[in-house]
Amino acid sequence: MGTYGNDPQQPGYGQSQPGYGQPPAYGQQPGYGQQPGYPQQYGYGGGQPPKRPGAVTTAAVLGFILGALATVGAILLFAGVGSLTGVDDAGTGLASALSGVLIVIALVVLVIAVIMIWGSVLAVTGRSRVLLIVAASVVTALGVIGLLGSLGDTQTDAGGIISQLIGLVIAILIIVLLSLGPAAQYFASHRARRGR
């Protein structure tokens, strides 16, 4: 019966056991806390965050642009309301009715602008793409209605039709870009990181 330091199959005092307290040999996996064959996943204790796809960045930038244009449009509509307040159409109340309609339209455009800008912020940070898609869908629906109304009106100028068409194309492009596969994977990895 040998003692601890004298047994030929046991390392002696001061000698280290293979793998204990020593770094693993080249190509060897560390044993504790990792399983061989399973790489560290983003969001579960390691790995780099995924790189934001160009489609997400482009959609967010287009959302910021569309939100800024909608804000300018709302300001112009409010200015139009201000110019109508002094007009009195022989006491018919037409100016006040038109002012009320313009105020409602301006408020709707302003709400859409805020949602578009906030959705762009959420998209570019990887939090969510839903708000930007919803805002772009609303702009698309309103753009189609406005464009059809403008085409049916003979007094609409070409500049109005072109601006509506540009807004419609930008909104559709935002929806398409955020629906692509790399964008979906990007947002899914961020959801996994947050544990949702």
MOBELDA-V875150 format. One line per field, one symbol per residue. ss: DSSP state (A for helix, B for strand, O for the rest). phi: phi as a letter, one per 30 degrees, with the letter a starting at -180 (. if undefined). psi: psi as a letter, one per 30 degrees, with the letter a starting at -180 (. if undefined). A space follows every 50 residues. Layout:
# MOBELDA-V875150
ss: ???
phi: ???
psi: ???
This chain:
# MOBELDA-V875150
ss: OOOOOOOOOOOOOOOOOOOOOOOOOOOOOOOOOOOOOOOOOBOOOBOOOO OOOAAAAAAAAAAAAAAAAAAAAAAAAAAAAAAAOOOOOOOOOAAAAAAA AAAAAAAAAAAAAAAAAAAAAAAAOOOOOAAAAAAAAAAAAAAAAAAAAA AAOOOOOAAAAAAAAAAAAAAAAAAAAAAOAAAAAAAAAAAAAAOO
phi: .cdedcddccdddjccddicicdddejddddcibcdicddcdjcjliddd dddddddddddddddddddddddddddddddddddddbdhididdddddd ddddddddddddddddddddddddcidacddddddddddddddddddddd ddcdcdddddddddddddddddddddddcdedddddddddddddic
psi: jlleffkffkklkfklkkfjgkkllkfkkkekfkkkfjlkkkfhgalkkk kklfeeeeeeeeeeeeeeeeeeeeeeeeeeeeffffkjihgfgeeeeeee eeeeeeeeeeeeeeeeeeeeeeeffgekfeeeeeeeeeeeeeeeeeeeee efkffkleeeeeeeeeeeeeeeeeeeeffleeeeeeeeeeeeefg.
